[in-house]
Amino acid sequence: MSTPRRRRPPDASRRPTMADVAARAGVSRTLVSFILDGKPGASEETRQRVLAIAEEIGYRPDSAARLLAQGRSRTLGVMTDVRQLFQSELVTHIYPAAEHLGYEVLLSANLPDRTEATVVDSLLSHRCGALILLGPNADADFFRTVAARVPVVVACRRLPGVHAEDPLSTVRTNDAKGIRQAVDYLVGLGHSVIHHVDGGTDPGSADRSRAYKTAMRAHGLADEITVIPGAHNEDAGATAARMMLDKPTLPTAVLAGNDRCALGILDVFTRAGVDVPGQVSLVGYDDSRLSENPRIDLTTIHQDAPEIARTAVELAVQMLVEGPSRAADVVLEPTLIVRGTTAPPHY
């Protein structure tokens, strides 16, 4: 009569494996894998026993091995517009956030002659495990199509209609609240003739323009609502400034779609001899590093670049390792930063 072989406990000097869990529970490794992945195929009693054993021996899924089995890498693909100052700041914070979690970063730029679809295809061709798209313009259906292939995080843009089961997360600033803070501040200074230069089709523009109109109406200034078509760049700001200079009178304050647009406005006004803020107060949006330059000193709405970057990386990694159930819409708070381009109106 043979003596039953006793199960050898896992070596305390090594990391417990799925095979150790299976041996302790007396089930197959495949069944353990199904249970830990939340798939059907086991009774409730077996599921609870396997989970308890995994907890008892300290088993943690090896995310690197799982990604390798799925044919994915520990590389996060990042799409960025190299012309946008704020996105450049996001990239500088994405690198350390990814490295802290043991991931690499691969950048690809979207340019006027390089579509977002081209950028995404390029990143996927390098087998990126997940994508972080900074300020993209595509519609929600495009993101869902991409998210069916890899987890996707969209930064600095609201995506209406995204479902919790989609492996698609967003991290953004509350643009409506930020614009409301700017309008409230200008009205508090005594301004009523406040123009808004919008961002055209650029990300966040529609929400910011809508918030401007809502805030103006809330202050009883519906008759003063003026939206000048623009874009999130200096040329658009310069064009809008020239349009305002061609009018018989200037507004007492201008709320730009972003800091780059505000810089274009500031340049044209300054060259035309318009005193900012003596004649016209000016507010931007983003709080990019250039806005705090002493020669610019732009009042603006602050977006927390380090926090947006860190959150985007964490969301991408969570969805990559744990699945689409980790998808989320994270909304961060904006902050009004008062500098030297705003003052009470001088009538």
HELIX and SHEET records of a PDB file:
HELIX    1   1 MET A   18  ALA A   25  1                                   8    
HELIX    2   2 ARG A   29  LEU A   36  1                                   8    
HELIX    3   3 GLU A   44  ILE A   57  1                                  14    
HELIX    4   4 SER A   63  ALA A   69  1                                   7    
HELIX    5   5 LEU A   85  HIS A  100  1                                  16    
HELIX    6   6 GLU A  116  SER A  125  1                                  10    
HELIX    7   7 ALA A  140  ALA A  147  1                                   8    
HELIX    8   8 ASP A  175  LEU A  189  1                                  15    
HELIX    9   9 SER A  205  ALA A  218  1                                  14    
HELIX   10  10 ALA A  222  GLU A  224  5                                   3    
HELIX   11  11 GLU A  234  LEU A  245  1                                  12    
HELIX   12  12 ASP A  259  ARG A  271  1                                  13    
HELIX   13  13 ARG A  289  GLU A  292  5                                   4    
HELIX   14  14 ALA A  305  GLU A  322  1                                  18    
HELIX   15  15 PRO A  324  ARG A  326  5                                   3    
SHEET    1   A 6 GLU A 104  ALA A 109  0                                        
SHEET    2   A 6 THR A  75  THR A  80  1                                        
SHEET    3   A 6 ALA A 130  LEU A 134  1                                        
SHEET    4   A 6 VAL A 152  ALA A 155  1                                        
SHEET    5   A 6 LEU A 168  THR A 173  1                                        
SHEET    6   A 6 ASP A 329  LEU A 332  1                                        
SHEET    1   B 6 THR A 226  ILE A 228  0                                        
SHEET    2   B 6 ILE A 194  VAL A 197  1                                        
SHEET    3   B 6 ALA A 253  ALA A 256  1                                        
SHEET    4   B 6 SER A 281  ASP A 286  1                                        
SHEET    5   B 6 THR A 299  HIS A 302  1                                        
SHEET    6   B 6 THR A 335  ILE A 337 -1                                        
END                                                                             
